[in-house]
Amino acid sequence: MNNVLLIDDDTELVAMFTEYLEGEGFTVACAHDGVSGAREALSGRYAIVILDVMMPALNGIETLRRIRAASKIPVLMLTGRGDDADRILGLELGADDYVTKPCTPRELTARVRAILRRTHDAQPGSSGSGGVMLTVGKLTMLPEQRRATWDGSNLELTSTEFNLLEVLARHAGRPVSKNELSEQGLGRPLARFDRNIDVHLSSLRHKLGLLEDGRSPLQTVYRLGYQLIRV
């Protein structure tokens, strides 16, 4: 399914993005406010949502809250330059990725394709989904079912968090660079000054909790990346 929902109050920008996306084979629907956008996003008709942060009335962050309260549909945020707080909050609330405006339609489309590609690869029965259970200490992952547990309790993970944790689990005991995590977990090269990986892994740390000795099972390895330790 290549149906895209674009939520943005900038009608000229929406028209430009829509024309380009449709030329690339996508079917695009538009909403120009957060209330109708959130309602449409939960309709089950779309593969991905492109959501602008700066909208009147119900802004993009609050719209994302409504969507994430009921759905794990992939969400790509559109943010302004310098909006670090909004980007970080959006990722913490479960956005899959973000693009900084101004951006070209080509850049936006490439990011959409990357998210949809890794979403498709994660679906049961796809060639990219591994059916073998992964176990690292208290962590158990069932990639085919997109389920993960920690010490027997279910982990509520976003699609991106699951992808990143799976990459770390498959390389448990050794550092994985941010570039590897971006390539394998986000489906795109790591961008300069990109904090996406850091924010997602910070959320993962919070959800995994601490080990008996007070350490986090997800460690930062100086200049090398991140490592899921074997315990």
C-alpha positions, -999 to +999 in steps of 0.1 A: +000+000+000+014+033-011-012+056+004+003+087+021-015+111+044+001+146+044-010+168+074+002+204+069-016+238+069+007+252+043-014+246+011+013+256-013+039+233+002+013+205+004+005+210-033+042+208-043+048+176-022+016+160-034+025+165-071+060+151-066+049+121-045+021+112-070+046+114-098+067+088-078+037+064-077+022+073-043-015+081-036-017+112-015-045+125+007-042+158+026-055+173+059-048+209+068-053+207+106-044+184+134-079+174+144-090+161+110-055+148+103-054+126+135-089+113+127-079+104+091-046+089+102-065+064+124-088+053+095-066+025+085-063+037+049-027+048+049+008+033+050+025+064+064+017+099+078+038+130+070+031+154+098+041+191+101+050+203+137+039+239+133+001+240+128-025+263+144-050+249+170-038+213+174-001+214+166+019+185+152+031+173+186-004+170+200-016+154+168+011+128+171+000+121+207-035+114+195-022+091+167+002+072+190-025+067+216-043+043+191-019+034+163+017+025+154+013+038+118+047+052+106+049+090+111+075+113+094+077+147+111+083+179+093+102+204+115+117+238+111+154+245+114+164+250+150+134+232+164+155+208+184+130+206+212+102+197+189+123+171+171+134+154+203+099+155+217+084+141+185+108+112+185+102+105+222+065+104+215+070+078+188+077+095+155+098+073+132+119+100+117+120+137+108+129+160+079+139+195+085+123+222+064+130+236+039+135+203+022+132+192-014+104+169-025+131+144-036+145+144+000+111+139+015+102+111-009+135+093-002+128+094+035+093+081+030+106+052+009+132+044+036+105+042+063+081+021+042+109-002+031+119-011+066+083-013+077+076-038+048+108-058+056+095-061+092+062-076+082+056-114+088+065-134+057+086-107+041+121-116+030+136-091+054+119-104+086+138-130+105+117-158+121+143-169+146+138-159+182+165-137+196+175-140+232+201-118+250+200-121+287+165-109+299+156-097+264+136-119+240+127-108+205+103-124+180+110-105+148+083-123+128+057-112+153+073-078+161+072-087+198+098-081+225+098-090+262+122-080+290+123-104+319+090-119+307+072-085+305+061-071+271+080-041+258+058-015+242+081-003+214+076+019+183+085+004+150+118+023+149+127+013+185+121-023+176+143-021+145+171-005+164+169-030+193+169-059+169+201-046+153+217-043+187+205-078+198+219-094+166+253-078+175+250-082+213+283-079+231+300-056+206+296-019+198+274-009+168+282+024+153+256+051+148+260+049+111+253+011+112+223+017+133+210+044+110+216+022+079+201-009+093+175+005+117+163+036+099+171+025+064+192+056+055+227+070+060+234+089+091+230+127+085+253+153+099+241+166+134+214+139+133+203+131+169+176+106+158+195+076+170+204+091+203+168+100+211+154+066+202+181+048+222+174+071+252+138+059+250+149+023+248+171+027+279+141+040+298+119+011+287+146-016+294+153-002+329+184-012+349+201-044+357+206-057+392+239-040+395+225-006+385+239-005+350+218+000+318+218-030+295+223-005+267+257+010+269+274+039+251+309+030+239+330+061+235+337+069+198+324+034+188+286+036+192+262+016+213+263-019+227+237-043+241+256-061+268+252-098+275+240-106+310 
